[in-house]
């Protein structure tokens, strides 16, 4: 595998991995706070993005036939973002319920795809993945509205941990390649 500069500077990737993993585990300790904060930040992004879309629609699309719809979409983002910022707990609760039903639907579709592809050697793993996704969706829906306090934060934390572990694996692999290259300079 080609690592380029990462091979020489693997320690930085390792440090990034440790930071991501640490932040992920810290997030697990404060799931409700992380969940509400994540949704509030998302609300702020909606306000800024929507406002920019409205401004762009008003000032830069005068001859476009979809100008009005473009401006309305931006305004909806602004309204949704403001509502999210005013009551992040309610927004979290609603988003969590949507997430739960989405996971149930995605899991069912994943199983359907697996059953359509029984000729692939990994179809059973695909089916298992679908069932686990449905199970996660049901866990969120059954525990709703309380799942709103942990679901988003849990997903953010797990993603940080998985990203961190990925960075650590890349760093250690690059270190090994770098070390082997130093032992045999003709290959490095």
Number of C-alpha atoms within 10 A of each C-alpha: 6 8 16 10 9 18 22 15 15 22 16 14 21 23 15 18 24 18 16 23 24 16 18 23 16 14 22 20 14 15 21 22 14 22 25 25 18 17 22 23 15 15 25 18 15 23 24 15 17 24 19 16 21 23 15 16 21 14 9 12 15 12 7 10 9 11 17 15 11 18 21 15 16 24 21 16 22 24 17 18 25 17 16 23 22 13 14 22 19 16 20 26 21 14 15 25 21 14 19 25 17 15 22 23 16 17 24 18 15 20 23 14 15 21 15 11 14 13 9 11 9 11 17 15 12 21 21 15 17 24 18 15 22 24 16 19 23 16 15 24 21 13 12 17 15 14 19 26 21 21 26 24 25 21 16 19 26 18 15 21 24 16 18 24 18 16 23 23 15 19 25 16 17 25 20 14 19 22 15 13 14 12 11 10 10 7 10 12
